[in-house]
Amino acid sequence: MKVGVAAASALEALLSNPMRSLLTMLGIIIGVASVMTMMAIGEGARIQIDQQIASVGSNVLTMSPGNMSRGGRSFGGGSGKPFNEADVAAIRGLSIVDAASGTLSGGVTAVSDSANWATQVLGVDADYFTVQNWDAAEGRIFTAQEAGSGALVAVIGKTVADNLFPNGGALGQRIRLDGTPVEIIGLLGEKGTSGPFNRDDQVLVPLSLSRNRIVGGNKTVARHVNRVEILVQDGVDMEDAQTEIGDMMRERRRIQPGAEADFRMFSVADFIRARGEAMNTMGILLAFTAAVSLIVGGVGVMNIMLVSVTERTREIGLRMAIGARGGDILTQFLVEAVSLCAIGGLIGVVIGFGGALGAAAVGGWPAAVSPFIVGIAFGAAALVGLMFGFFPARRASRLDPIQALRHD
């Protein structure tokens, strides 16, 4: 039997019992839609993670003070002795380092002529923009001279600009940061979120301005910084870089050999990758869970096809009596099972596409419905049709023509 004739016969059989066919397809529809949605969510999350790594840089290290303990009581991460600008200069002088910047942050209320906005102020060196590969979308960033002199200038993120100046025109305006007036000389390019932190919701000012007039100094360490952001040269192994920088800082902070360091170093990109691996694992588990619906749908298809073989036993006997071979009967029922799953797969693809777009909108990641994902989902439905349709089709092809004709 030609495949075209078998397909026409299969379509006629499906349309003769539309409600039964639809209910049989339901498991396939749910399974395909679920698998497609889960795969799209996983792909979208992967794209978002790649964007976040590109945003922070894969060869950027962050160094912060470690825990401070007193009387057996830990005061938490970042509570230890802070770094100072001399430490930053020493790190900057290493041959493996391209750029380094100290940072000093704090919460402020930014006030314009017509609005105010609670945000984060970040005091940085001019090197910070090199480390973060961040430039102004409008205007300019401040220079090393302005950073060193504590000039009353600032560059702001898009979120801050939108809230303080909803009608635009932020460039060149003056705002107050907890009472300190600064001039906006640049609007930063969008960076988006990094974990829970919105990088566009901050005001960047010269480090000395932040320390002297906004955030405040430290009573024990002069010219202190909260963190050090380090750009390692391309091609340098990050673990080797951490070891070299760590050894130098241990010496500068007079930490005895074998003693625990009072600072920690990490790569944000590593954290993002680790989180991405966890999300990928969860996505795979969810996709396998969704695939169970396909298996359940396949069992339903096999059940209905067995019922169909029983109901059409006389028809099968008549076909064999006029010359149809077992292979023709096998092809007819196999094509019918595959057609049933393929139609259900198409409907599931449409629903899955909508589900992927909805999940992307709710989750805030890019919608990623690639042809590969569509092909996998639809191919899985067709494969289920072949697997679970083969047994009923084989049973139909082995019926005895005489016994089939006698069947009531």
Secondary structure as a PSIPRED ss2 file (coil, helix, strand):
# PSIPRED VFORMAT (PSIPRED V4.0)

   1 M C   1.000  0.000  0.000
   2 K C   1.000  0.000  0.000
   3 V H   0.000  1.000  0.000
   4 G H   0.000  1.000  0.000
   5 V H   0.000  1.000  0.000
   6 A H   0.000  1.000  0.000
   7 A H   0.000  1.000  0.000
   8 A H   0.000  1.000  0.000
   9 S H   0.000  1.000  0.000
  10 A H   0.000  1.000  0.000
  11 L H   0.000  1.000  0.000
  12 E H   0.000  1.000  0.000
  13 A H   0.000  1.000  0.000
  14 L H   0.000  1.000  0.000
  15 L H   0.000  1.000  0.000
  16 S H   0.000  1.000  0.000
  17 N C   1.000  0.000  0.000
  18 P H   0.000  1.000  0.000
  19 M H   0.000  1.000  0.000
  20 R H   0.000  1.000  0.000
  21 S H   0.000  1.000  0.000
  22 L H   0.000  1.000  0.000
  23 L H   0.000  1.000  0.000
  24 T H   0.000  1.000  0.000
  25 M H   0.000  1.000  0.000
  26 L H   0.000  1.000  0.000
  27 G H   0.000  1.000  0.000
  28 I H   0.000  1.000  0.000
  29 I H   0.000  1.000  0.000
  30 I H   0.000  1.000  0.000
  31 G H   0.000  1.000  0.000
  32 V H   0.000  1.000  0.000
  33 A H   0.000  1.000  0.000
  34 S H   0.000  1.000  0.000
  35 V H   0.000  1.000  0.000
  36 M H   0.000  1.000  0.000
  37 T H   0.000  1.000  0.000
  38 M H   0.000  1.000  0.000
  39 M H   0.000  1.000  0.000
  40 A H   0.000  1.000  0.000
  41 I H   0.000  1.000  0.000
  42 G H   0.000  1.000  0.000
  43 E H   0.000  1.000  0.000
  44 G H   0.000  1.000  0.000
  45 A H   0.000  1.000  0.000
  46 R H   0.000  1.000  0.000
  47 I H   0.000  1.000  0.000
  48 Q H   0.000  1.000  0.000
  49 I H   0.000  1.000  0.000
  50 D H   0.000  1.000  0.000
  51 Q H   0.000  1.000  0.000
  52 Q H   0.000  1.000  0.000
  53 I H   0.000  1.000  0.000
  54 A H   0.000  1.000  0.000
  55 S H   0.000  1.000  0.000
  56 V H   0.000  1.000  0.000
  57 G C   1.000  0.000  0.000
  58 S C   1.000  0.000  0.000
  59 N C   1.000  0.000  0.000
  60 V E   0.000  0.000  1.000
  61 L E   0.000  0.000  1.000
  62 T E   0.000  0.000  1.000
  63 M E   0.000  0.000  1.000
  64 S E   0.000  0.000  1.000
  65 P E   0.000  0.000  1.000
  66 G C   1.000  0.000  0.000
  67 N C   1.000  0.000  0.000
  68 M C   1.000  0.000  0.000
  69 S E   0.000  0.000  1.000
  70 R E   0.000  0.000  1.000
  71 G C   1.000  0.000  0.000
  72 G C   1.000  0.000  0.000
  73 R E   0.000  0.000  1.000
  74 S E   0.000  0.000  1.000
  75 F C   1.000  0.000  0.000
  76 G C   1.000  0.000  0.000
  77 G C   1.000  0.000  0.000
  78 G C   1.000  0.000  0.000
  79 S C   1.000  0.000  0.000
  80 G C   1.000  0.000  0.000
  81 K C   1.000  0.000  0.000
  82 P C   1.000  0.000  0.000
  83 F E   0.000  0.000  1.000
  84 N E   0.000  0.000  1.000
  85 E H   0.000  1.000  0.000
  86 A H   0.000  1.000  0.000
  87 D H   0.000  1.000  0.000
  88 V H   0.000  1.000  0.000
  89 A H   0.000  1.000  0.000
  90 A H   0.000  1.000  0.000
  91 I H   0.000  1.000  0.000
  92 R H   0.000  1.000  0.000
  93 G C   1.000  0.000  0.000
  94 L C   1.000  0.000  0.000
  95 S C   1.000  0.000  0.000
  96 I C   1.000  0.000  0.000
  97 V E   0.000  0.000  1.000
  98 D E   0.000  0.000  1.000
  99 A E   0.000  0.000  1.000
 100 A E   0.000  0.000  1.000
 101 S E   0.000  0.000  1.000
 102 G E   0.000  0.000  1.000
 103 T E   0.000  0.000  1.000
 104 L E   0.000  0.000  1.000
 105 S E   0.000  0.000  1.000
 106 G E   0.000  0.000  1.000
 107 G E   0.000  0.000  1.000
 108 V E   0.000  0.000  1.000
 109 T E   0.000  0.000  1.000
 110 A E   0.000  0.000  1.000
 111 V E   0.000  0.000  1.000
 112 S C   1.000  0.000  0.000
 113 D C   1.000  0.000  0.000
 114 S C   1.000  0.000  0.000
 115 A C   1.000  0.000  0.000
 116 N E   0.000  0.000  1.000
 117 W E   0.000  0.000  1.000
 118 A E   0.000  0.000  1.000
 119 T E   0.000  0.000  1.000
 120 Q E   0.000  0.000  1.000
 121 V E   0.000  0.000  1.000
 122 L E   0.000  0.000  1.000
 123 G E   0.000  0.000  1.000
 124 V E   0.000  0.000  1.000
 125 D C   1.000  0.000  0.000
 126 A C   1.000  0.000  0.000
 127 D C   1.000  0.000  0.000
 128 Y H   0.000  1.000  0.000
 129 F H   0.000  1.000  0.000
 130 T H   0.000  1.000  0.000
 131 V H   0.000  1.000  0.000
 132 Q C   1.000  0.000  0.000
 133 N C   1.000  0.000  0.000
 134 W C   1.000  0.000  0.000
 135 D C   1.000  0.000  0.000
 136 A E   0.000  0.000  1.000
 137 A E   0.000  0.000  1.000
 138 E E   0.000  0.000  1.000
 139 G E   0.000  0.000  1.000
 140 R C   1.000  0.000  0.000
 141 I C   1.000  0.000  0.000
 142 F C   1.000  0.000  0.000
 143 T C   1.000  0.000  0.000
 144 A H   0.000  1.000  0.000
 145 Q H   0.000  1.000  0.000
 146 E H   0.000  1.000  0.000
 147 A H   0.000  1.000  0.000
 148 G H   0.000  1.000  0.000
 149 S H   0.000  1.000  0.000
 150 G C   1.000  0.000  0.000
 151 A C   1.000  0.000  0.000
 152 L C   1.000  0.000  0.000
 153 V E   0.000  0.000  1.000
 154 A E   0.000  0.000  1.000
 155 V E   0.000  0.000  1.000
 156 I E   0.000  0.000  1.000
 157 G C   1.000  0.000  0.000
 158 K H   0.000  1.000  0.000
 159 T H   0.000  1.000  0.000
 160 V H   0.000  1.000  0.000
 161 A H   0.000  1.000  0.000
 162 D H   0.000  1.000  0.000
 163 N H   0.000  1.000  0.000
 164 L H   0.000  1.000  0.000
 165 F C   1.000  0.000  0.000
 166 P C   1.000  0.000  0.000
 167 N C   1.000  0.000  0.000
 168 G C   1.000  0.000  0.000
 169 G C   1.000  0.000  0.000
 170 A C   1.000  0.000  0.000
 171 L C   1.000  0.000  0.000
 172 G C   1.000  0.000  0.000
 173 Q C   1.000  0.000  0.000
 174 R E   0.000  0.000  1.000
 175 I E   0.000  0.000  1.000
 176 R E   0.000  0.000  1.000
 177 L E   0.000  0.000  1.000
 178 D C   1.000  0.000  0.000
 179 G C   1.000  0.000  0.000
 180 T E   0.000  0.000  1.000
 181 P E   0.000  0.000  1.000
 182 V E   0.000  0.000  1.000
 183 E E   0.000  0.000  1.000
 184 I E   0.000  0.000  1.000
 185 I E   0.000  0.000  1.000
 186 G E   0.000  0.000  1.000
 187 L E   0.000  0.000  1.000
 188 L E   0.000  0.000  1.000
 189 G C   1.000  0.000  0.000
 190 E C   1.000  0.000  0.000
 191 K C   1.000  0.000  0.000
 192 G C   1.000  0.000  0.000
 193 T E   0.000  0.000  1.000
 194 S E   0.000  0.000  1.000
 195 G C   1.000  0.000  0.000
 196 P C   1.000  0.000  0.000
 197 F E   0.000  0.000  1.000
 198 N E   0.000  0.000  1.000
 199 R C   1.000  0.000  0.000
 200 D C   1.000  0.000  0.000
 201 D C   1.000  0.000  0.000
 202 Q E   0.000  0.000  1.000
 203 V E   0.000  0.000  1.000
 204 L E   0.000  0.000  1.000
 205 V E   0.000  0.000  1.000
 206 P E   0.000  0.000  1.000
 207 L H   0.000  1.000  0.000
 208 S H   0.000  1.000  0.000
 209 L H   0.000  1.000  0.000
 210 S H   0.000  1.000  0.000
 211 R H   0.000  1.000  0.000
 212 N H   0.000  1.000  0.000
 213 R H   0.000  1.000  0.000
 214 I H   0.000  1.000  0.000
 215 V C   1.000  0.000  0.000
 216 G C   1.000  0.000  0.000
 217 G C   1.000  0.000  0.000
 218 N C   1.000  0.000  0.000
 219 K C   1.000  0.000  0.000
 220 T C   1.000  0.000  0.000
 221 V C   1.000  0.000  0.000
 222 A C   1.000  0.000  0.000
 223 R C   1.000  0.000  0.000
 224 H E   0.000  0.000  1.000
 225 V E   0.000  0.000  1.000
 226 N C   1.000  0.000  0.000
 227 R E   0.000  0.000  1.000
 228 V E   0.000  0.000  1.000
 229 E E   0.000  0.000  1.000
 230 I E   0.000  0.000  1.000
 231 L E   0.000  0.000  1.000
 232 V E   0.000  0.000  1.000
 233 Q C   1.000  0.000  0.000
 234 D C   1.000  0.000  0.000
 235 G C   1.000  0.000  0.000
 236 V C   1.000  0.000  0.000
 237 D C   1.000  0.000  0.000
 238 M H   0.000  1.000  0.000
 239 E H   0.000  1.000  0.000
 240 D H   0.000  1.000  0.000
 241 A H   0.000  1.000  0.000
 242 Q H   0.000  1.000  0.000
 243 T H   0.000  1.000  0.000
 244 E H   0.000  1.000  0.000
 245 I H   0.000  1.000  0.000
 246 G H   0.000  1.000  0.000
 247 D H   0.000  1.000  0.000
 248 M H   0.000  1.000  0.000
 249 M H   0.000  1.000  0.000
 250 R H   0.000  1.000  0.000
 251 E H   0.000  1.000  0.000
 252 R H   0.000  1.000  0.000
 253 R C   1.000  0.000  0.000
 254 R C   1.000  0.000  0.000
 255 I C   1.000  0.000  0.000
 256 Q C   1.000  0.000  0.000
 257 P C   1.000  0.000  0.000
 258 G C   1.000  0.000  0.000
 259 A C   1.000  0.000  0.000
 260 E C   1.000  0.000  0.000
 261 A C   1.000  0.000  0.000
 262 D C   1.000  0.000  0.000
 263 F E   0.000  0.000  1.000
 264 R E   0.000  0.000  1.000
 265 M E   0.000  0.000  1.000
 266 F E   0.000  0.000  1.000
 267 S C   1.000  0.000  0.000
 268 V H   0.000  1.000  0.000
 269 A H   0.000  1.000  0.000
 270 D H   0.000  1.000  0.000
 271 F H   0.000  1.000  0.000
 272 I H   0.000  1.000  0.000
 273 R H   0.000  1.000  0.000
 274 A H   0.000  1.000  0.000
 275 R H   0.000  1.000  0.000
 276 G H   0.000  1.000  0.000
 277 E H   0.000  1.000  0.000
 278 A H   0.000  1.000  0.000
 279 M H   0.000  1.000  0.000
 280 N H   0.000  1.000  0.000
 281 T H   0.000  1.000  0.000
 282 M H   0.000  1.000  0.000
 283 G H   0.000  1.000  0.000
 284 I H   0.000  1.000  0.000
 285 L H   0.000  1.000  0.000
 286 L H   0.000  1.000  0.000
 287 A H   0.000  1.000  0.000
 288 F H   0.000  1.000  0.000
 289 T H   0.000  1.000  0.000
 290 A H   0.000  1.000  0.000
 291 A H   0.000  1.000  0.000
 292 V H   0.000  1.000  0.000
 293 S H   0.000  1.000  0.000
 294 L H   0.000  1.000  0.000
 295 I H   0.000  1.000  0.000
 296 V H   0.000  1.000  0.000
 297 G H   0.000  1.000  0.000
 298 G H   0.000  1.000  0.000
 299 V H   0.000  1.000  0.000
 300 G H   0.000  1.000  0.000
 301 V H   0.000  1.000  0.000
 302 M H   0.000  1.000  0.000
 303 N H   0.000  1.000  0.000
 304 I H   0.000  1.000  0.000
 305 M H   0.000  1.000  0.000
 306 L H   0.000  1.000  0.000
 307 V H   0.000  1.000  0.000
 308 S H   0.000  1.000  0.000
 309 V H   0.000  1.000  0.000
 310 T H   0.000  1.000  0.000
 311 E H   0.000  1.000  0.000
 312 R C   1.000  0.000  0.000
 313 T H   0.000  1.000  0.000
 314 R H   0.000  1.000  0.000
 315 E H   0.000  1.000  0.000
 316 I H   0.000  1.000  0.000
 317 G H   0.000  1.000  0.000
 318 L H   0.000  1.000  0.000
 319 R H   0.000  1.000  0.000
 320 M H   0.000  1.000  0.000
 321 A H   0.000  1.000  0.000
 322 I C   1.000  0.000  0.000
 323 G C   1.000  0.000  0.000
 324 A C   1.000  0.000  0.000
 325 R C   1.000  0.000  0.000
 326 G H   0.000  1.000  0.000
 327 G H   0.000  1.000  0.000
 328 D H   0.000  1.000  0.000
 329 I H   0.000  1.000  0.000
 330 L H   0.000  1.000  0.000
 331 T H   0.000  1.000  0.000
 332 Q H   0.000  1.000  0.000
 333 F H   0.000  1.000  0.000
 334 L H   0.000  1.000  0.000
 335 V H   0.000  1.000  0.000
 336 E H   0.000  1.000  0.000
 337 A H   0.000  1.000  0.000
 338 V H   0.000  1.000  0.000
 339 S H   0.000  1.000  0.000
 340 L H   0.000  1.000  0.000
 341 C H   0.000  1.000  0.000
 342 A H   0.000  1.000  0.000
 343 I H   0.000  1.000  0.000
 344 G H   0.000  1.000  0.000
 345 G H   0.000  1.000  0.000
 346 L H   0.000  1.000  0.000
 347 I H   0.000  1.000  0.000
 348 G H   0.000  1.000  0.000
 349 V H   0.000  1.000  0.000
 350 V H   0.000  1.000  0.000
 351 I H   0.000  1.000  0.000
 352 G H   0.000  1.000  0.000
 353 F H   0.000  1.000  0.000
 354 G H   0.000  1.000  0.000
 355 G H   0.000  1.000  0.000
 356 A H   0.000  1.000  0.000
 357 L H   0.000  1.000  0.000
 358 G H   0.000  1.000  0.000
 359 A H   0.000  1.000  0.000
 360 A H   0.000  1.000  0.000
 361 A H   0.000  1.000  0.000
 362 V H   0.000  1.000  0.000
 363 G H   0.000  1.000  0.000
 364 G C   1.000  0.000  0.000
 365 W C   1.000  0.000  0.000
 366 P C   1.000  0.000  0.000
 367 A C   1.000  0.000  0.000
 368 A C   1.000  0.000  0.000
 369 V C   1.000  0.000  0.000
 370 S C   1.000  0.000  0.000
 371 P H   0.000  1.000  0.000
 372 F H   0.000  1.000  0.000
 373 I H   0.000  1.000  0.000
 374 V H   0.000  1.000  0.000
 375 G H   0.000  1.000  0.000
 376 I H   0.000  1.000  0.000
 377 A H   0.000  1.000  0.000
 378 F H   0.000  1.000  0.000
 379 G H   0.000  1.000  0.000
 380 A H   0.000  1.000  0.000
 381 A H   0.000  1.000  0.000
 382 A H   0.000  1.000  0.000
 383 L H   0.000  1.000  0.000
 384 V H   0.000  1.000  0.000
 385 G H   0.000  1.000  0.000
 386 L H   0.000  1.000  0.000
 387 M H   0.000  1.000  0.000
 388 F H   0.000  1.000  0.000
 389 G H   0.000  1.000  0.000
 390 F H   0.000  1.000  0.000
 391 F H   0.000  1.000  0.000
 392 P H   0.000  1.000  0.000
 393 A H   0.000  1.000  0.000
 394 R H   0.000  1.000  0.000
 395 R H   0.000  1.000  0.000
 396 A H   0.000  1.000  0.000
 397 S H   0.000  1.000  0.000
 398 R C   1.000  0.000  0.000
 399 L C   1.000  0.000  0.000
 400 D C   1.000  0.000  0.000
 401 P H   0.000  1.000  0.000
 402 I H   0.000  1.000  0.000
 403 Q H   0.000  1.000  0.000
 404 A H   0.000  1.000  0.000
 405 L H   0.000  1.000  0.000
 406 R H   0.000  1.000  0.000
 407 H C   1.000  0.000  0.000
 408 D C   1.000  0.000  0.000
